[in-house]
Amino acid sequence: MFRFAAALFARIVALALVVLTVLALPAAAQVAAPVSTLLEELASRQELEPLKTVIVARDGKILSERGYRGNRVTDPTNIKSASKSIISALVGIAIDKGLLGPDQKIAPILKADLPASPDPRINDITIGNLLSMQAGLGRLSGPNYGRWVASSNWVRTALAQPFDDDPGGEMLYSTASTHLLSAILTKVSGKSTLALARDWLGPLEGFGIGAWDRDPQGIYLGGNQMAMSPRSLLAFGELYRNGGRTASGQQLVSSEWIAASWQHRTNSRFSGDEYGYGWFGRQIAGEEVHFAWGYGGQMLYIVPSLDLTLVMTSAESGPSARNGYRDALHLVLGEIITRVKAAPETDG
């Protein structure tokens, strides 16, 4: 009887020590555990079959990351239109360097590629209009994308589109708008957009661009067909979450430009989401979220109130909006936010 009581007491003590150890874990570890469990669960969800990778970081530290179906967070992937947010960053840096202005008219810069008898409204389009998808020119995304990239001069074809609205009017989402920004950056700097990205964002640890398509004139495609690893996309998101500063404190993008980029300027006619300068915005799980979104479900989420940065990459085999997959990714973000908010607060 004495031996049984002693053994039972030893087990109770051991269990108590385990509980105390868990309770004594740093707050970050207590957040990481439920997030890691969730990422494991995602592998079995049928609606998330296209999912390739997820990374969740808080305050600059990765809480959990996972690759699915043989994919890795270090593998290059086509981030599609999520690259529009990177073009926006390069434009912001160019503005800070005095090469451009948000209200600057684009016609004088691109005059060599203007139509012979252009619509007068082309003289009213500004850099800011291109960034917020309010140029007014007919859309060259979706069903018109193939025709556009099959043309011999993408810049001229974009500028020759008939106007569907006045500059500054309704949001007309078009990759041609961000490609015009790539052409403008190339003209005013005398360098390729890829060279600018490597020069201006190169000091950002972990950031790197791999393959990137170019148009027939050699201009890098602004806002599509850019290869980055999920880790690299996370590094870019962390730059924005951290007010444009690197982990070492170097200011690469001004905090003013980040605020301007996240400012609500128009709304998507398809999703109703807010749109700024190359960034979408919406409320998810009660928090304000800014996000970059690429075809197929290439997502970069920033939740400033919780110091969260998340990356989700997916197969490029199909759209993510019409089939509900993008909304499924938003729901996953909502679950992550809920688990993070339920975790104990730090002691300061």
C-alpha positions as MATLAB code, in Angstrom:
seq = 'MFRFAAALFARIVALALVVLTVLALPAAAQVAAPVSTLLEELASRQELEPLKTVIVARDGKILSERGYRGNRVTDPTNIKSASKSIISALVGIAIDKGLLGPDQKIAPILKADLPASPDPRINDITIGNLLSMQAGLGRLSGPNYGRWVASSNWVRTALAQPFDDDPGGEMLYSTASTHLLSAILTKVSGKSTLALARDWLGPLEGFGIGAWDRDPQGIYLGGNQMAMSPRSLLAFGELYRNGGRTASGQQLVSSEWIAASWQHRTNSRFSGDEYGYGWFGRQIAGEEVHFAWGYGGQMLYIVPSLDLTLVMTSAESGPSARNGYRDALHLVLGEIITRVKAAPETDG';
ca = [
       0.000    0.000    0.000;
       2.829    2.347    0.897;
       4.578    1.624   -2.420;
       1.361    2.306   -4.382;
       0.826    5.627   -2.577;
       4.429    6.626   -3.170;
       4.170    5.795   -6.890;
       0.902    7.747   -7.188;
       2.435   10.712   -5.415;
       5.434   10.621   -7.772;
       3.122   10.653  -10.800;
       1.161   13.623   -9.416;
       4.383   15.521   -8.802;
       5.608   14.758  -12.334;
       2.295   15.910  -13.833;
       2.403   19.086  -11.763;
       5.902   19.795  -13.001;
       4.742   19.396  -16.616;
       1.840   21.789  -16.043;
       4.101   24.334  -14.347;
       6.601   24.023  -17.187;
       3.910   24.740  -19.791;
       2.609   27.688  -17.796;
       6.141   29.022  -17.482;
       6.748   28.939  -21.227;
       7.293   32.339  -22.814;
       4.122   33.908  -24.213;
       5.475   33.492  -27.759;
       5.719   29.732  -27.251;
       2.184   29.606  -25.879;
       0.984   31.353  -29.049;
       3.088   29.176  -31.345;
       1.653   25.882  -30.085;
      -1.997   26.458  -31.082;
      -0.924   28.066  -34.370;
       1.303   25.081  -35.190;
      -1.563   22.719  -34.393;
      -3.830   24.648  -36.731;
      -1.297   24.544  -39.574;
      -1.122   20.763  -39.164;
      -4.907   20.538  -39.356;
      -5.012   22.488  -42.625;
      -3.381   19.590  -44.474;
      -6.567   17.539  -44.185;
      -9.046   20.213  -45.261;
     -10.432   19.424  -48.689;
     -11.223   23.047  -49.513;
      -7.535   23.900  -49.021;
      -6.141   21.318  -51.434;
      -4.322   23.991  -53.546;
      -2.457   25.270  -50.466;
       1.330   25.017  -50.814;
       2.805   26.871  -47.834;
       1.861   28.925  -44.789;
       4.137   31.079  -42.633;
       2.953   32.898  -39.514;
       5.226   35.481  -37.900;
       4.642   37.758  -34.938;
       6.784   40.745  -34.081;
       9.474   39.564  -36.462;
       9.645   35.982  -35.220;
       8.218   32.977  -37.057;
       5.621   31.290  -34.855;
       5.047   28.420  -37.246;
       5.529   27.518  -40.899;
       4.588   24.530  -42.995;
       4.800   23.239  -46.544;
       2.105   20.968  -47.931;
       2.266   18.227  -50.541;
       6.036   18.414  -50.962;
       6.306   22.216  -51.105;
       8.814   24.154  -49.002;
       8.831   27.734  -47.713;
      12.235   28.281  -49.334;
      11.144   27.231  -52.843;
      10.568   29.989  -55.449;
       6.933   30.407  -56.424;
       5.107   32.702  -58.828;
       3.475   35.269  -56.547;
       1.380   36.615  -59.455;
      -0.392   39.903  -58.625;
       0.958   40.001  -55.082;
       3.959   41.549  -56.852;
       1.870   44.698  -57.390;
       2.603   45.585  -53.763;
       6.330   45.361  -54.505;
       5.924   47.675  -57.506;
       4.109   50.074  -55.173;
       7.064   49.985  -52.766;
       9.516   50.785  -55.580;
       7.353   53.710  -56.683;
       7.254   54.963  -53.096;
      11.046   54.826  -52.846;
      11.339   56.638  -56.190;
       9.039   59.358  -54.842;
      11.124   59.682  -51.675;
      14.218   60.029  -53.872;
      12.574   62.832  -55.863;
      12.342   60.852  -59.106;
       8.534   60.886  -59.158;
       5.508   62.405  -57.458;
       2.123   60.783  -56.701;
       0.272   63.565  -58.538;
       2.696   63.636  -61.457;
       1.127   63.187  -64.912;
       2.348   60.132  -66.792;
       1.868   61.356  -70.397;
       5.098   63.423  -70.557;
       7.116   60.444  -69.282;
       5.578   57.980  -71.737;
       5.088   60.403  -74.656;
       7.045   58.191  -77.073;
       4.435   55.461  -76.645;
       1.250   57.550  -76.709;
      -1.307   56.941  -79.499;
      -1.159   59.271  -82.504;
      -4.502   60.877  -81.620;
      -5.055   60.073  -77.939;
      -8.149   60.727  -75.887;
      -7.434   64.040  -74.093;
      -8.061   62.336  -70.768;
      -4.747   60.512  -71.120;
      -3.094   63.782  -70.083;
      -4.911   63.624  -66.736;
      -3.658   60.215  -65.595;
      -1.303   60.457  -62.613;
       1.128   58.085  -60.937;
      -1.370   57.796  -58.086;
      -4.152   56.827  -60.512;
      -2.070   53.919  -61.780;
      -1.271   52.793  -58.237;
      -4.918   52.817  -57.133;
      -6.239   51.270  -60.378;
      -8.153   54.451  -61.206;
      -6.486   55.343  -64.515;
      -9.778   55.019  -66.382;
      -8.237   52.994  -69.229;
      -9.907   49.754  -70.284;
      -8.865   46.745  -68.214;
      -6.148   44.423  -69.472;
      -6.542   41.787  -66.791;
      -8.857   38.803  -66.785;
     -10.192   37.935  -70.254;
      -8.166   40.728  -71.888;
      -4.807   39.714  -70.402;
      -3.838   37.193  -73.090;
      -4.515   39.628  -75.906;
      -2.416   42.259  -74.186;
       0.681   40.125  -73.532;
       0.494   38.787  -77.110;
       0.959   42.334  -78.460;
       4.332   43.552  -79.719;
       4.469   46.547  -77.348;
       2.687   46.228  -74.019;
       3.135   49.872  -73.010;
       1.692   51.216  -76.279;
      -1.171   48.738  -76.194;
      -2.038   49.769  -72.626;
      -2.006   53.472  -73.458;
      -4.137   52.884  -76.565;
      -7.038   51.333  -74.651;
     -10.328   53.237  -74.800;
     -11.359   54.928  -71.576;
     -14.029   53.166  -69.505;
     -14.066   55.950  -66.912;
     -12.383   59.259  -66.169;
      -9.011   59.193  -64.379;
      -9.685   59.076  -60.646;
     -13.051   57.389  -61.167;
     -14.084   53.785  -60.584;
     -11.502   51.123  -59.744;
     -10.588   49.233  -62.919;
      -8.178   46.510  -61.847;
      -5.592   46.057  -64.595;
      -2.088   44.634  -64.620;
      -1.389   47.077  -67.449;
      -1.527   49.911  -64.911;
       1.276   48.463  -62.802;
       3.222   47.594  -65.957;
       3.077   51.256  -66.948;
       4.575   51.996  -63.516;
       7.390   49.546  -64.248;
       8.043   51.330  -67.546;
       7.988   54.709  -65.797;
      10.429   53.535  -63.115;
      12.756   52.290  -65.860;
      12.611   55.597  -67.749;
      13.131   57.956  -64.820;
      15.898   55.904  -63.190;
      17.754   54.596  -66.232;
      17.759   51.147  -64.602;
      15.579   48.069  -64.976;
      12.887   47.509  -62.387;
      14.669   44.349  -61.244;
      17.907   46.312  -60.749;
      15.978   48.892  -58.703;
      14.437   46.180  -56.543;
      17.855   44.685  -55.889;
      19.400   48.097  -55.173;
      16.625   49.598  -53.079;
      15.332   46.493  -51.287;
      18.607   44.557  -51.327;
      19.550   45.511  -47.735;
      16.422   43.692  -46.532;
      17.642   40.377  -45.148;
      15.902   37.408  -46.729;
      14.452   39.384  -49.641;
      15.143   38.264  -53.180;
      13.461   38.068  -56.573;
      14.175   35.130  -58.864;
      12.725   34.740  -62.338;
      10.612   37.630  -63.621;
       9.011   37.969  -67.063;
       9.762   40.925  -69.363;
       7.866   42.502  -72.229;
       9.179   42.570  -75.832;
      11.043   45.813  -75.057;
      12.754   44.255  -72.030;
      10.682   46.010  -69.362;
       9.968   43.779  -66.371;
       6.302   42.947  -66.072;
       4.906   45.241  -63.432;
       2.548   43.284  -61.236;
       2.729   39.678  -62.421;
       4.932   36.668  -63.207;
       7.474   37.297  -60.432;
       9.139   34.409  -58.595;
       9.823   34.739  -54.877;
      10.016   32.237  -52.069;
       7.414   32.441  -49.286;
      10.241   33.378  -46.908;
      11.228   36.250  -49.215;
       7.630   37.459  -49.384;
       7.511   37.304  -45.584;
      10.625   39.489  -45.385;
       8.917   42.071  -47.586;
       5.782   41.969  -45.449;
       7.848   42.396  -42.308;
       9.401   45.518  -43.821;
       5.945   47.069  -44.122;
       4.775   45.851  -40.720;
       7.873   47.441  -39.225;
       7.178   50.866  -40.737;
       9.611   50.474  -43.629;
      12.613   49.638  -41.443;
      14.791   46.564  -41.588;
      15.501   44.529  -38.450;
      18.744   46.482  -38.104;
      16.856   49.788  -38.245;
      17.656   50.908  -41.799;
      14.766   52.857  -43.347;
      14.113   51.507  -46.856;
      10.521   52.660  -47.390;
       9.184   55.723  -45.616;
       6.463   55.188  -43.020;
       4.530   57.976  -44.755;
       4.468   55.967  -47.974;
       3.231   52.867  -46.170;
       0.408   54.899  -44.622;
      -0.426   56.343  -48.048;
      -0.387   52.867  -49.600;
      -2.790   51.502  -46.986;
      -5.133   54.490  -47.186;
      -8.583   53.648  -48.531;
      -8.877   55.210  -51.990;
     -11.395   53.040  -53.834;
     -13.145   49.665  -53.645;
     -13.005   46.505  -55.711;
     -16.151   46.067  -57.758;
     -15.766   42.294  -57.363;
     -15.046   41.797  -53.655;
     -15.933   45.161  -52.137;
     -12.497   45.225  -50.497;
     -10.808   48.554  -49.942;
      -7.850   49.371  -52.173;
      -5.010   51.830  -51.721;
      -1.720   51.990  -53.590;
      -1.218   48.330  -54.520;
      -2.723   46.941  -51.300;
      -6.168   45.577  -50.450;
      -7.780   46.064  -47.047;
     -10.626   44.496  -45.071;
     -11.709   43.535  -41.565;
     -11.001   39.913  -40.632;
     -11.848   38.467  -37.203;
     -12.362   41.977  -35.888;
      -8.954   43.282  -36.975;
      -7.899   45.630  -39.775;
      -5.906   43.640  -42.331;
      -3.831   44.875  -45.267;
      -3.018   42.304  -47.896;
      -1.414   41.594  -51.242;
      -3.303   39.076  -53.358;
      -2.183   37.086  -56.371;
      -4.039   34.759  -58.738;
      -4.573   31.262  -57.390;
      -4.212   32.343  -53.765;
      -0.802   33.966  -53.304;
      -1.367   35.984  -50.139;
       0.631   38.331  -47.955;
      -1.330   39.491  -44.901;
      -0.324   42.150  -42.383;
      -2.300   42.658  -39.165;
      -0.679   45.708  -37.531;
      -2.722   45.591  -34.319;
      -1.339   42.133  -33.496;
       2.133   42.553  -35.043;
       1.280   39.656  -37.377;
       2.653   38.956  -40.856;
       1.442   35.894  -42.744;
       2.215   34.343  -46.098;
       0.101   31.757  -47.888;
       1.058   30.401  -51.293;
      -1.036   28.132  -53.471;
      -1.080   26.265  -56.758;
      -1.580   28.545  -59.769;
      -3.968   26.138  -61.471;
      -7.121   28.159  -61.026;
      -8.677   31.405  -59.800;
      -9.117   31.957  -56.085;
     -12.006   34.423  -56.041;
     -14.779   32.863  -58.113;
     -14.425   29.409  -56.559;
     -14.387   30.631  -52.960;
     -10.807   29.567  -52.265;
      -9.626   33.092  -51.443;
     -12.427   33.367  -48.897;
     -11.284   30.059  -47.397;
      -7.802   31.553  -46.951;
      -9.342   34.615  -45.287;
     -11.139   32.245  -42.886;
      -7.833   30.541  -42.055;
      -6.360   33.940  -41.263;
      -9.375   34.574  -39.033;
      -8.689   31.340  -37.150;
      -5.050   32.313  -36.672;
      -6.025   35.765  -35.418;
      -8.477   34.195  -32.949;
      -5.831   31.831  -31.578;
      -3.270   34.591  -31.257;
      -5.739   36.825  -29.416;
      -6.654   33.981  -27.049;
      -3.023   33.484  -26.004;
      -1.737   34.989  -22.744;
      -0.345   38.497  -22.835;
       3.369   39.034  -22.302;
       4.579   40.541  -19.040;
       6.075   43.458  -20.920;
];
